[in-house]
Amino acid sequence: MNRFEHHFSVSESGQTLLDLLAANTELSKQKLKDALAKGCVWLTLGKRTQRIRRAKKVIAASSEIHIYYDPQILNAAIPEPTLVTDAQEYSVWNKPCGLLSQGSKWGDHSTITRWAEKHLTPQRNAFVVHRLDRAASGLIVIAHSKQMAAELSRLFAERQIQKQYHACVAGQWPHSESITVREPIDNKEAISHIELVEQKADRALLQVTIETGRKHQIRRHLSQLKFPILGDRLYGDPNAVSDLQLTAVTLSFHCPIAQQPVTFSLL
């Protein structure tokens, strides 16, 4: 089965979601149940559109159902993250390379948020408050209530959460002291502080502290300096065979629960 998307309206109430999908697509019910579990089916009722997973849900008339089916996405392997701490209202994870921070209309099963929802005890919802590139690894914090999501998002917006990364680059790093890069990204302010951690014969390990969180900020700033991160196929070597050598190693903020500073580190 090739990738496709299909949208259809429901004229009569009383049918289950699974039966409606089976009648309007060529997919078997087994494949449809898998698709539902992996988050590629959406329901529109009135002005609200939301992801829907329950196969036996009875659908009301005037609803619209949307399915975004991509076998490559749905069959993708899911690398396993490691739980660093569970503070109930939020959790901190060590995300491996290849795991997404956020899903799309094509599914959410290969995201850190969905992993958290399925594996934390007790089970609870998970909300994205910041992102870590799919190709990057390291520390990421997830909220488990809308109130905590709003509070953590506020801390990020006000730059009250400090994030430090380790990046490995090829060659001799020319700066003995910390430097600051203030090159805008997508016409928005972007600030990165970079210092040398360790220099080897053919590569350097750098520590990068970012004040802003623009898309691919560290990758783009280091590429602009002619030191693209090893394994960066987008801003460096397109034929790189290794994973991106970028890891979020430290996360520090004032905990809204404990009301005191907390630091999580992989160092």
C-alpha positions in Angstrom: 0.0 0.0 0.0 1.4 3.4 -1.0 1.2 6.6 1.0 -2.2 8.3 0.7 -4.5 10.7 2.5 -8.3 10.4 2.4 -11.1 12.7 3.8 -14.8 11.8 4.0 -17.9 13.0 5.6 -20.3 11.0 7.8 -23.9 11.3 6.8 -25.5 9.1 9.5 -24.8 8.6 13.2 -24.4 5.2 14.8 -21.4 3.6 13.0 -18.1 3.0 14.7 -14.9 4.7 13.5 -13.4 1.4 12.5 -16.3 0.4 10.4 -16.4 3.8 8.7 -12.7 3.6 7.9 -13.0 0.1 6.6 -15.9 1.1 4.3 -14.0 4.1 2.9 -10.5 2.8 2.5 -8.9 -0.4 1.1 -7.1 -1.1 4.3 -7.8 -4.2 6.4 -9.3 -3.7 9.9 -6.0 -4.9 11.4 -4.0 -2.3 9.5 -6.6 0.3 10.5 -6.3 -0.5 14.1 -2.6 -0.1 13.9 -3.0 3.2 12.1 -5.4 4.4 14.8 -3.0 3.4 17.6 -0.1 5.2 15.8 -2.1 8.5 15.5 -2.7 9.1 11.8 -6.5 9.4 12.0 -8.2 12.7 12.7 -11.9 13.6 13.4 -13.5 17.0 12.7 -16.7 17.9 14.4 -17.8 21.5 14.1 -14.7 23.7 14.2 -12.6 21.2 16.2 -10.2 18.7 14.7 -8.4 16.3 16.9 -6.4 13.1 16.7 -8.6 10.0 17.4 -7.5 6.5 18.3 -10.6 4.6 19.7 -11.7 2.1 17.0 -15.1 1.5 18.6 -16.0 5.1 19.0 -19.5 5.8 17.6 -19.2 8.7 15.2 -21.9 11.4 14.9 -23.4 12.6 11.6 -21.8 15.7 10.1 -18.4 14.6 11.3 -15.4 14.4 8.9 -12.8 11.8 9.1 -9.2 12.2 7.8 -6.6 9.5 7.5 -3.0 10.2 6.6 -1.5 6.8 5.8 2.3 6.3 5.2 3.6 2.8 5.7 7.2 4.1 5.9 6.3 6.4 8.8 4.0 3.9 10.5 6.6 1.0 10.3 9.5 3.1 11.4 11.6 1.7 14.3 11.3 3.5 17.6 14.5 4.0 19.5 13.9 3.8 23.3 14.5 6.9 25.4 15.7 6.7 29.1 13.7 8.3 31.9 15.9 10.7 33.9 13.3 11.9 36.4 9.5 11.8 36.9 8.2 14.8 38.8 4.6 13.7 38.1 3.7 17.1 36.6 6.7 17.0 34.3 9.3 14.4 33.3 12.8 14.7 31.9 14.1 12.2 29.4 17.3 11.3 27.6 16.1 11.2 24.0 18.1 9.1 21.5 18.9 10.1 17.9 16.0 9.2 15.7 13.1 9.9 18.1 10.9 12.8 17.3 9.9 15.6 19.8 6.6 16.1 18.2 4.3 14.2 15.8 2.6 15.3 12.6 -0.7 14.5 10.9 0.9 11.3 9.6 1.4 9.9 13.1 2.9 10.4 16.6 4.0 6.9 17.6 7.7 7.7 17.1 7.7 10.7 19.4 9.0 11.2 22.9 5.6 12.5 24.1 3.7 9.4 22.9 6.4 7.1 24.5 5.9 8.9 27.8 2.1 8.6 27.6 2.4 4.8 27.0 5.2 4.0 29.5 4.9 6.2 32.5 3.1 5.0 35.6 0.5 6.2 36.3 -0.3 7.0 32.7 -1.0 10.6 31.8 -1.1 13.0 28.9 2.2 14.5 27.6 2.7 18.0 26.2 5.6 19.4 24.2 7.2 22.5 25.7 10.4 22.6 23.7 12.0 20.6 20.9 15.1 18.6 20.2 16.0 17.8 16.6 15.2 14.3 15.5 18.9 13.8 14.6 20.1 15.2 18.0 20.1 13.3 21.3 20.0 14.3 25.0 17.8 15.9 27.6 14.3 17.0 27.0 11.5 18.0 29.4 7.8 17.1 28.9 4.8 18.5 30.7 1.9 16.3 31.9 -0.8 18.9 32.4 -1.8 22.0 30.5 -1.0 24.1 33.5 2.6 22.8 33.7 3.0 23.1 30.0 2.0 26.8 30.2 4.4 27.3 33.1 7.4 25.6 31.4 6.7 27.3 28.1 6.7 30.6 30.0 10.1 29.8 31.5 11.5 29.0 28.0 10.0 32.1 26.5 11.5 34.3 29.2 14.9 32.5 28.8 14.8 31.2 32.4 15.8 27.7 31.3 19.4 27.1 30.6 20.3 24.5 27.9 23.8 23.3 27.3 24.9 21.1 24.4 28.0 19.2 23.4 28.9 19.2 19.7 31.7 17.4 18.0 33.3 19.1 15.0 36.2 18.3 12.7 39.5 20.1 12.8 41.3 22.5 15.2 39.0 24.9 17.0 40.7 28.3 16.7 39.3 30.0 19.9 40.9 29.5 23.3 38.2 31.5 25.0 34.4 31.4 24.8 32.9 33.2 21.8 29.3 34.4 21.2 27.5 34.0 17.9 24.7 36.5 17.3 23.7 35.6 13.7 19.9 35.9 13.2 18.0 32.8 12.0 14.9 33.3 9.8 15.1 37.0 10.7 14.9 36.3 14.4 17.5 36.9 17.1 19.7 33.9 17.7 22.4 33.8 20.4 24.9 30.9 21.0 27.8 30.9 23.4 30.5 28.4 22.3 33.6 27.2 24.2 36.2 24.4 23.7 35.9 21.4 26.0 38.5 19.1 24.5 40.8 19.3 21.5 42.1 16.1 19.8 44.2 15.8 16.8 41.5 15.8 14.2 38.4 17.0 16.1 37.1 19.2 18.8 34.4 18.8 21.5 32.5 22.1 22.0 30.1 23.2 24.7 27.3 25.4 23.4 24.9 27.4 25.6 22.0 28.9 23.8 19.9 31.9 24.9 17.4 31.4 22.1 15.9 28.3 20.6 15.7 28.8 16.9 15.3 25.9 14.5 18.6 24.1 14.0 20.3 27.0 15.8 23.5 25.3 16.9 23.8 23.4 13.6 23.4 26.6 11.6 25.7 28.7 13.7 28.5 26.2 13.7 28.1 25.7 9.9 28.4 29.5 9.5 31.7 29.3 11.4 32.9 26.7 8.9 32.8 24.0 11.6 29.7 21.9 10.8 28.8 19.3 13.4 30.0 15.8 12.5 27.2 13.7 11.1 25.2 16.8 10.0 23.9 15.9 6.5 21.9 19.1 6.3 24.4 21.8 7.1 27.6 19.7 6.7 28.6 16.6 4.8 25.5 15.3 3.0 27.2 11.9 2.7 28.0 11.6 6.4 27.5 8.0 7.7 27.6 8.7 11.5 24.7 10.1 13.6 24.6 13.8 14.3 27.2 14.5 17.1 25.0 16.9 19.0 23.8 16.1 22.5 21.8 18.2 25.0 23.8 17.6 28.1 22.5 20.0 30.7 19.0 21.4 31.5 18.6 23.9 34.4 15.6 25.8 35.6 13.6 26.9 38.7 11.3 23.9 39.4 7.7 25.1 39.6 6.9 22.2 41.9 9.8 22.2 44.4 10.2 26.0 44.1 13.9 25.6 43.9 16.6 25.4 41.2 17.1 22.0 39.6 19.8 20.8 37.2 19.7 17.7 35.1 22.9 16.6 33.5 24.4 13.8 31.4 27.9 14.8 32.2 
